Amino acid sequence: MKLTEIQITNLYQFTRQHFVYHYDVQTELVDHLANDIEGIWEENPKISFEEARDKSFKKFGIFGFMDVIEAKQKQMNKRYWKILLHFVKEWFTLPKLITTLLIFLSVFCIVQIPFAEITIVSVLLILAVFEMVAAYRIRKEHKAKEKKDEKIFLLEAMIGTTKNSFTGFTFINLFNFINLTKFDFSGLNMYWLLLIAAIVTLLIIFFYVANYVLPQKAEELLQETYPEYKLVKNL
């Protein structure tokens, strides 16, 4: 006994009601539930669809789908980082390496001026604000899509909301460090200044890739990750 299209649709709605928001995670759970329900029907053909569905759902335990959601998030987080690092590495090969060196030299010059720590923190604050604004705008777009019942994939959400807020996290930690220690760049030797310039340069590259490169290449990346993406989006 096979599930009907209406019953499959019901399973998608069921996963959504249980806080599964992303279409790829929903699809994986629906496939699992559908196979399990059909197995339950083989043992007891008289049981209703709703009873079989609820019986299958109980097998996930008291936390429901949360363990599956967390596992998928960890899996996709690894994929996100792999993609991110791939584009970051491009900035250390020609011709982008020239731009990277120019950024590094500019930062290195800045850290040698008086009150350089204030300048660095100010730049990071501006970048952090840009990240927050971009994340807020994307969240609004996703909420609008949810209201229209449009499908959102997990990687799509990660790219859109800049999953890892590099500059915001760094700004908070650096600001606290400078405040607590009264840190002064002018007292550092050349090696420390070179290291700081390298870290800030890397942070700028991560910020640019996460906030501009990945969103621009989102369609291409999503089609590579999800073979069904283009078909689903065109429905």
Disulfide bonds with the S-S distance in Angstrom:
none
